[in-house]
C-alpha cells in the first residue's frame, strides 16, 4: 500500500450542516441484528437537538490507534446548552467511509464536568492505515472524520508528508487557509499554538469575538473555543487528518510565563492562577488530547513525543508553562538561570533527541529560536519573549545539536505571523560558529489579517542583509507542508491571496530544502518579483489596518 507517508486522498463529505440542524446524517449505526441501534441517555428527559455543532477531530496518532474527539454543544456560544448529566456517546471506527468494515466501536460518557467533551483513545488498529470515524448521541450522528495511524515503531517508511500551522485569530480574517489545508494529502497536522485569542471583541474587525470582554472563567474560555470550532473550514481541516497540538500564549493570556501574566499589576496571583486553570481545562475539552494531558491543578502535561517509524520523531515542546519570566534587557537575557522549558523538560528533550533512533528529529515549537534582530544598523532590538531572551539555554541546546548526538534536527515554529527560514548556530553573533540545524518559522492562518508586505520588506530586508543565517522572510498568510524522505526534507510555503474572502486561491510561494547529514536549510524556489508584487497589491487593496501585539495588522471594517 502506498502511503503519505503518502496516502490516496479520498475527499470526505462533511455532514456538519445537517448535524447542526439536528438531523440524522450518513448511514445509521447498526446493532448486531442489523437494526438501527438506539443509545439511551441517562435519566432526565430527551437530549437537545443539534448536538454536533463543533464537528469531530482526531489526534496524537500511534501505530495502533488515535484519539477521537467531539463535544456535545447544541448552544455552543452560551455554555454548550447540554443538561447537567452524563450522556453516553457511541463511537465507531471503520476502514471505509460507509462503515461497512467496522474495526472498533464502543461507548464513551460525555460528562458535564468536562463540558460534555469526548476523548476516546482507540487502540487495536493497524499501523500506517487510513480510518474513518463518527459518533452518535441520542438519535443524532456526527459528521464523519478521517484519520490515520502512525507506522509501526520498527517500520522503515520511505516518506512522511505533514503540515504545520499556527495563529488563527478569529477576528483577523476567514480561515481561508484551513479550507485549502483540508484538501492536502497529509499524515497529520501539527498546530503550534495560538489556537484561540483571548482579546476582547472588536466590532471593527473582520468578524467579532463572542462575549463582552477577555475570557477569565471556565465558561468564558469554553465559549471562546466553541466559537472558533464553529468555523466550517476549521472543522473540515480537523476532520481530514489527525492533529498534534500544543499551546502558546493566547490560549490563556498574551506573553504569560508560568504563573506570571503579562500585566501583573492588573491580575493578582490568585486571579491569574484561577484563570490559568480555566483556560487549561477549556483547552483540553476542545482538543484531541490523551488523558495524560488532562489538567491537574495548575499543570497540564503537553510536552510529549510521537514516532513515525524510524523516519521521524516529533518532539512537542511547551515553552510557556515552565519558563522563567521574560528578561527586561539584552544583558538580562544572558542570565544562565533563565529557562524557556524548565529543567525537567530540557532533560526530557535531550534524552529523547539522543535516543530517538530516528532519521529526522522535528521539534514542534512555539516561539522563534533563531536570532531575530529588529533594527537595521549597529543598534540591536530583540523580542525577548522569543528564545533571544533565553540565550544561555539556547546556546546549550544548539551546542548539543552540533555534538553529533542528534540526527538531522529541524525546529518547526509558530507565533510570528510571518515566515522566517533560518540556519541555527550556537552563537549567531560569531561568523565562525557552525551551522547545527534548521528552523522554519511558519506564518499565521489568519492573525495579522492581510499584511502590508511592502512595509514588512522595507523594514526587514535591510536587517536580512546583516543576518546571514536568515534565508527567507515573508509575512503573508498560510501554512507549511513538509515532505520528508530518508534523504531530504522539502518544505513548501502555501500562501492564500487574502483572508478577507473564504474562497481565495492558494499557491506555493517558496520551497525550502534540508539534506540529511548536512545541517542548514536552503531556498530552492520562490515567487518571482512580479507574482510577489501582485500579492502585495491585493493585500494593499483591503481595509484600514490596526496594530496587534505582534506589530502586524488586522483589518478594520
Buried (B, 14 or more C-beta within 10 A) or exposed (E): EEBBBBBEBEEBEBBBEBBBEBBBBBBBBEEEEEEEBEBEBEEEEEBBBBBBBBBBBBBBBBBBBBBBBBBBBBBBBEBBBBBEBBBBBBBBBBBEBEBEEBBBBEEBEBEBEBBBBBBBBBEEBEBBBBBBBBBBBBBBBBBBBBBBBBBBEEBEBBBBBBBBBBBBBBBBBBBBBBBBBBEBBBBBBBBBBBBBBBBEBBEEBBBBBBBEEBBBEBBBBBBBBBBBBBBBBBBBBBBBBBBBBBBBBBBBBBBBBBEBBBEEEEBEEEEBBBBBBBBBBBBBBBBBBBEEBBBEEEEBBBBBBBBBBBBBBBBBBBBBBBBBBBBEEBEEBBBEEBBBBBEEBBEBBBEBBBEBEBBBBBBBBBBBBBBBBBEBEEEEEBBBBBBBBBBBBBBBBBBBBBEEEBBBBBBBBBBBBBBBBBBBBBBBEEEEBBBBBBBBBBBBBBBBBBBBBBBBBEBBEEBBEEBEBBBBBBBBBBBBBBBBBEEBBBBBBBBBBBBBBBEBEBBBBBBBBBBBEEBBBBEEEBBEEEEBEEBBEBBEEBBEBBEBBBEBBBBBE
